[in-house]
C-alpha cells in the first residue's frame, strides 16, 4: 500500500531537514576544528564559528 502524496512529501522534507542538521552538527564538531587548527585560527574564533553553525542547524 502506498502512502498519500502529501504524507510522502512531509516525510521527504523531514528527512532532508534531519540530514541538513546532522551535516551542520558534523561540520561544527569535527570538520571546523580540524580546519581551524590547520589554518591557525584561535580557539575563541573557532568556538564562535561552532556556535554559529549549531544555531544554523537548529533552524532546520
C-alpha positions as CSV (number, residue, x, y, z in Angstrom):
1,X,0.0,0.0,0.0
2,X,1.3,3.4,-0.9
3,X,1.3,6.5,1.2
4,X,-0.7,9.5,0.2
5,X,1.3,12.1,-1.7
6,X,1.1,14.8,1.0
7,X,2.3,12.4,3.7
8,X,5.2,11.3,1.5
9,X,6.3,14.9,0.8
10,X,6.2,15.6,4.5
11,X,8.5,12.7,5.2
12,X,10.9,13.9,2.5
13,X,11.0,17.3,4.0
14,X,11.6,15.9,7.5
15,X,14.4,13.6,6.2
16,X,16.1,16.4,4.3
17,X,15.9,18.7,7.4
18,X,17.4,15.9,9.5
19,X,20.2,15.3,7.1
20,X,21.0,19.0,6.9
21,X,21.0,19.4,10.6
22,X,23.3,16.4,11.0
23,X,25.6,17.8,8.4
24,X,25.8,21.1,10.3
25,X,26.5,19.3,13.5
26,X,29.2,17.1,11.9
27,X,30.8,20.2,10.4
28,X,30.8,22.1,13.7
29,X,32.1,19.3,15.9
30,X,34.7,17.6,13.6
31,X,35.4,19.5,10.4
32,X,35.5,23.0,11.7
33,X,38.1,22.4,14.5
34,X,40.3,20.4,12.2
35,X,40.3,23.2,9.5
36,X,40.8,25.9,12.2
37,X,43.8,24.1,13.6
38,X,45.3,23.7,10.2
39,X,44.8,27.3,9.3
40,X,45.9,28.6,12.7
41,X,42.7,30.2,13.9
42,X,42.4,30.9,17.6
43,X,40.2,28.8,19.9
44,X,37.8,31.7,20.6
45,X,37.1,32.2,16.9
46,X,36.7,28.5,16.4
47,X,34.1,28.4,19.3
48,X,32.3,31.3,17.8
49,X,32.1,29.7,14.4
50,X,31.0,26.4,16.0
51,X,28.2,28.3,17.8
52,X,27.1,29.9,14.5
53,X,26.9,26.5,12.8
54,X,24.9,25.0,15.7
55,X,22.4,27.9,15.6
56,X,22.1,27.3,11.8
57,X,21.5,23.6,12.4
58,X,18.7,24.4,14.9
59,X,16.8,26.5,12.3
60,X,16.2,23.4,10.1
